[in-house]
């Protein structure tokens, strides 16, 4: 099987993972927001070299919020949810409407909860597709420039594979747009095992 065909299969699998994961996440967010309707653009999924990540997130100096979890079990990987600061503010406005503009601790808590929902949704989708047992750690949150967050996560995660999975989508309500990206950072060999279980070698 040619490399181009294999790469096409990989992207199809990643798109399916993105669709299932975001579908779970939107359902959970809708329950949190009550009557507020949430719409989702079709997710875009790519395989990206590690060194390209800061630029793919919008630039190394872009202020972002990031929520991070580690998963243990049949494989080890890390998942990072990153959103630009303006999207983070739009998201907290949906979650904390009216009178909470200056409640920084509440806003961080709300972002942490949404990030936990999104990252856990992707883990659930990955488990459903592969049969792998994946046990998430408690989530952590940080706000900084994108390059600083990526560097910190990569150093803590001991990432060794030279590719990661990048999934991007836009969520919106009637008034707010929220653009976020999910990064799946596999420990050595984890990505190959995922593709192997899905029939791609």
C-alpha positions as CSV (number, residue, x, y, z in Angstrom):
1,X,0.0,0.0,0.0
2,X,1.5,3.4,-1.0
3,X,2.3,6.0,1.5
4,X,-0.2,8.5,0.1
5,X,-3.0,5.9,0.4
6,X,-1.9,5.1,4.0
7,X,-1.8,8.8,4.9
8,X,-5.3,9.3,3.4
9,X,-6.6,6.4,5.5
10,X,-5.0,7.9,8.6
11,X,-6.6,11.3,8.0
12,X,-10.0,9.6,7.5
13,X,-9.6,7.8,10.8
14,X,-8.6,11.1,12.6
15,X,-11.6,12.9,11.1
16,X,-13.9,10.2,12.5
17,X,-12.2,10.4,15.9
18,X,-12.7,14.2,15.8
19,X,-16.3,13.9,14.8
20,X,-17.1,11.4,17.6
21,X,-15.1,13.2,20.2
22,X,-16.6,16.6,19.4
23,X,-20.1,15.1,19.2
24,X,-19.7,13.8,22.8
25,X,-18.4,17.2,23.9
26,X,-21.1,19.3,22.3
27,X,-23.8,17.1,24.0
28,X,-22.1,17.6,27.4
29,X,-21.7,21.4,26.9
30,X,-25.4,21.7,25.8
31,X,-26.3,20.1,29.1
32,X,-24.2,22.6,31.0
33,X,-25.6,25.6,29.2
34,X,-29.3,24.6,29.4
35,X,-31.3,26.4,26.8
36,X,-28.3,27.9,25.0
37,X,-27.9,26.1,21.7
38,X,-24.4,25.1,20.6
39,X,-23.4,24.6,17.0
40,X,-20.3,22.8,15.7
41,X,-18.4,23.2,12.5
42,X,-17.1,20.0,10.9
43,X,-13.8,19.3,12.7
44,X,-10.5,19.3,10.8
45,X,-7.9,16.7,11.7
46,X,-4.3,16.5,10.7
47,X,-1.0,14.9,11.6
48,X,1.6,17.5,12.3
49,X,5.3,17.6,13.2
50,X,6.1,18.7,16.7
51,X,8.1,21.7,15.6
52,X,5.2,23.1,13.6
53,X,2.7,23.2,16.5
54,X,3.1,26.8,17.8
55,X,2.5,28.2,14.3
56,X,-0.4,25.9,13.7
57,X,-2.0,27.3,16.9
58,X,-1.8,30.8,15.5
59,X,1.7,31.8,16.3
60,X,4.3,31.3,19.0
61,X,3.3,34.5,20.9
62,X,-0.5,34.1,20.7
63,X,-2.0,34.3,24.2
64,X,-3.9,31.1,24.8
65,X,-5.6,29.1,27.6
66,X,-4.7,25.4,27.7
67,X,-6.2,22.4,29.6
68,X,-4.1,19.3,29.8
69,X,-4.7,15.7,30.8
70,X,-2.5,12.6,30.7
71,X,-3.9,9.2,30.0
72,X,-2.5,5.9,31.2
73,X,-3.6,2.3,30.6
74,X,-3.0,0.2,27.4
75,X,-1.1,3.2,26.0
76,X,0.2,6.5,27.3
77,X,-0.7,9.8,25.7
78,X,-1.4,13.4,26.6
79,X,-4.2,15.6,25.4
80,X,-4.1,19.3,25.4
81,X,-7.1,21.6,24.6
82,X,-5.9,25.0,23.5
83,X,-8.0,28.1,22.7
84,X,-7.0,31.7,21.9
85,X,-7.7,34.2,24.7
86,X,-10.6,35.8,22.9
87,X,-12.3,32.4,22.5
88,X,-11.7,31.7,26.1
89,X,-13.4,34.9,27.1
90,X,-16.4,34.1,24.8
91,X,-16.6,30.7,26.4
92,X,-16.6,32.0,29.9
93,X,-19.3,34.6,28.9
94,X,-21.5,31.7,27.9
95,X,-20.8,29.7,31.0
96,X,-21.0,32.7,33.5
97,X,-23.5,35.1,32.1
98,X,-24.1,38.4,33.8
99,X,-22.1,39.9,36.6
100,X,-19.1,37.5,36.7
101,X,-16.8,39.4,34.4
102,X,-14.2,40.0,37.1
103,X,-14.4,36.6,38.9
104,X,-11.1,35.3,37.6
105,X,-11.2,32.2,39.8
106,X,-14.7,31.2,38.5
107,X,-13.6,31.8,34.9
108,X,-10.6,29.5,35.3
109,X,-12.8,26.9,37.0
110,X,-15.3,27.1,34.1
111,X,-12.6,26.8,31.5
112,X,-11.0,23.9,33.4
113,X,-14.4,22.1,33.4
114,X,-15.0,22.6,29.7
115,X,-11.4,21.5,28.9
116,X,-11.9,18.4,31.0
117,X,-15.2,17.6,29.1
118,X,-13.5,18.1,25.7
119,X,-10.3,16.1,26.4
120,X,-12.2,13.3,28.1
121,X,-14.6,13.2,25.1
122,X,-11.7,12.5,22.8
123,X,-10.4,9.8,25.1
124,X,-13.8,8.2,25.1
125,X,-14.0,8.3,21.3
126,X,-10.5,6.8,21.0
127,X,-11.5,4.0,23.5
128,X,-14.7,3.3,21.5
129,X,-12.8,3.1,18.2
130,X,-9.8,1.0,19.4
131,X,-11.0,-0.9,22.5
132,X,-8.1,0.5,24.4
133,X,-8.4,1.2,28.1
134,X,-7.4,4.8,28.8
135,X,-7.5,6.3,32.3
136,X,-7.4,10.1,32.5
137,X,-5.5,12.2,35.1
138,X,-7.1,15.2,36.8
139,X,-7.0,18.2,34.4
140,X,-4.6,21.1,34.8
141,X,-5.0,24.6,33.3
142,X,-2.5,27.3,32.2
143,X,-2.7,30.7,30.5
144,X,0.4,31.9,28.5
145,X,1.7,32.3,25.0
146,X,1.2,29.2,22.9
147,X,4.9,28.3,22.5
148,X,5.4,28.5,26.3
149,X,2.4,26.1,27.0
150,X,3.5,23.7,24.3
151,X,7.1,23.6,25.5
152,X,6.0,23.0,29.1
153,X,3.6,20.2,28.2
154,X,6.1,18.5,25.9
155,X,8.8,18.7,28.6
156,X,6.5,17.3,31.3
157,X,5.2,14.6,28.9
158,X,8.5,13.3,27.7
159,X,7.1,13.2,24.1
160,X,9.4,11.2,21.8
161,X,7.4,10.5,18.6
162,X,7.9,13.2,16.0
163,X,4.2,13.6,15.1
164,X,1.1,14.5,17.0
165,X,-2.6,14.6,16.1
166,X,-4.1,18.1,15.8
167,X,-7.9,18.5,15.7
168,X,-9.6,21.9,15.2
169,X,-13.2,23.0,15.2
170,X,-15.3,26.1,15.9
171,X,-18.2,26.0,18.4
172,X,-20.8,28.8,18.3
173,X,-23.9,30.0,20.0
174,X,-26.2,32.6,18.5
175,X,-23.8,35.3,19.6
176,X,-20.4,33.8,20.4
177,X,-17.7,31.9,18.4
178,X,-15.2,29.7,20.1
179,X,-12.3,28.3,18.1
180,X,-10.3,25.6,19.9
181,X,-7.8,22.9,19.0
182,X,-7.2,19.5,20.6
183,X,-3.7,18.1,20.5
184,X,-3.1,14.5,21.1
185,X,0.5,13.9,22.1
186,X,1.4,10.2,22.0
187,X,4.2,8.6,24.0
188,X,6.6,6.5,21.9
189,X,4.9,4.0,19.8
190,X,1.3,4.9,20.9
191,X,0.3,6.5,17.6
192,X,1.4,3.5,15.6
193,X,-0.5,1.2,18.0
194,X,-3.7,3.2,17.5
195,X,-3.4,3.1,13.8
196,X,-2.6,-0.6,13.9
197,X,-5.7,-1.4,15.9
198,X,-7.7,0.5,13.3
199,X,-6.3,-1.6,10.5
200,X,-3.7,0.9,9.2
201,X,0.0,-0.3,9.2
